[in-house]
Amino acid sequence: MFTKVFCEDGKILKNHGGGWKIAARVKPGFDPDTVAKNAVARNREKLEACPNWARFMKLATQWSVKRRWMLVTAIEMMPNDPDGVWSTMDDHGISMCIDDVVELCEAWRVGQQELQVFLKARREAATK
């Protein structure tokens, strides 16, 4: 998970929790505002098609970007072990309710399945 910003000068910045970095630039001849609007529309489409992924994203935004990367990494590594995720976060001084961790892990697992189906359908539609 990251935060993305589209700048007027065509730079696209990302922050995964360690500060802003230039991730890309808008290709010459393309309008940065249009590129940003298209990215937002694609993301909205994905969130509408994948309700559990949207639920995960909403739940995860309770934590700052600085801490969120650690939470997401722990869930990616242990999606079936909420207690392990909770313990990892607790070891780093980040207090969480175990019920929130269970819900996050569940939303992650089901959301990942939804995303795979969505992305496969998007790829197949693009090749037709």
C-alpha positions in Angstrom: 0.0 0.0 0.0 1.2 3.5 -0.8 0.1 7.0 -1.3 0.5 8.4 -4.9 0.5 12.0 -6.0 0.3 13.3 -9.6 2.2 16.6 -9.9 1.4 19.4 -12.4 5.0 19.0 -13.8 4.3 15.4 -14.8 6.1 13.7 -11.9 4.3 10.9 -10.1 5.4 10.5 -6.5 4.8 7.5 -4.2 5.2 7.2 -0.5 5.3 3.6 1.0 6.0 5.0 4.4 9.6 6.0 4.0 9.1 9.4 2.3 8.2 10.6 -1.1 10.1 9.2 -4.1 9.7 9.9 -7.8 8.0 6.7 -9.1 7.4 7.8 -12.7 6.8 10.7 -15.1 3.8 11.3 -17.3 4.8 10.6 -20.9 5.3 13.6 -23.2 2.1 14.5 -25.0 -0.1 13.3 -22.1 -1.9 15.7 -19.8 -1.0 15.0 -16.1 -4.5 15.9 -15.0 -6.1 13.4 -17.4 -3.6 10.7 -16.4 -4.4 11.3 -12.7 -8.2 11.2 -13.4 -7.8 7.9 -15.3 -5.8 6.4 -12.4 -8.5 7.4 -9.9 -11.2 5.9 -12.2 -9.3 2.6 -12.5 -8.8 2.4 -8.7 -12.5 3.2 -8.1 -13.4 0.4 -10.6 -11.2 -2.0 -8.7 -12.6 -1.1 -5.3 -16.2 -1.5 -6.6 -15.4 -4.9 -8.1 -13.5 -6.1 -5.0 -15.5 -5.2 -1.9 -13.2 -7.1 0.5 -10.1 -5.4 -0.9 -11.9 -2.1 -0.4 -12.7 -3.1 3.2 -9.1 -4.0 3.8 -7.9 -0.7 2.3 -10.4 1.3 4.5 -9.4 -0.7 7.6 -5.7 -0.3 7.0 -5.9 3.5 6.6 -6.5 3.7 10.4 -2.7 3.6 10.7 -0.3 6.2 9.4 1.6 5.5 6.2 4.7 5.2 8.4 3.3 2.3 10.2 1.0 0.8 7.6 3.8 -0.7 5.6 4.8 -2.8 8.5 1.2 -3.9 9.1 0.7 -4.8 5.4 4.0 -6.7 5.2 3.1 -8.7 8.3 -0.3 -9.6 6.9 1.2 -10.5 3.5 3.6 -12.9 5.3 1.1 -14.3 7.7 -2.4 -13.9 6.3 -3.7 -17.0 8.1 -2.0 -16.1 11.5 -3.7 -12.9 13.0 -2.0 -13.7 16.3 1.4 -13.6 14.6 0.5 -10.3 12.9 -0.7 -8.9 16.3 2.5 -10.1 18.0 4.7 -8.6 15.3 3.0 -5.2 15.6 3.2 -5.4 19.4 6.9 -6.2 19.3 7.3 -2.9 17.4 5.3 -0.9 20.0 2.2 -0.6 17.8 -0.8 -1.5 19.8 -3.8 -3.1 18.0 -6.9 -4.9 19.0 -6.7 -8.6 18.0 -10.3 -8.3 16.6 -9.1 -5.6 14.2 -6.2 -7.8 13.1 -8.5 -10.8 12.5 -10.7 -8.6 10.4 -7.8 -7.2 8.5 -6.4 -10.7 7.8 -9.8 -12.0 6.6 -10.3 -8.9 4.3 -6.8 -9.4 2.9 -7.2 -13.1 2.1 -10.6 -12.7 0.5 -9.6 -9.4 -1.1 -6.6 -11.0 -2.7 -8.8 -13.6 -4.3 -11.2 -10.9 -5.6 -8.2 -9.0 -7.0 -6.9 -12.0 -8.9 -10.3 -12.6 -10.6 -10.6 -8.9 -11.3 -7.2 -8.5 -12.8 -7.5 -11.7 -14.9 -10.8 -10.4 -16.3 -9.2 -7.0 -17.0 -6.3 -8.6 -18.9 -8.6 -10.8 -20.9 -10.7 -7.8 -21.9 -7.6 -5.9 -23.0 -6.5 -8.7 -25.3 -9.9 -8.8 -27.1 
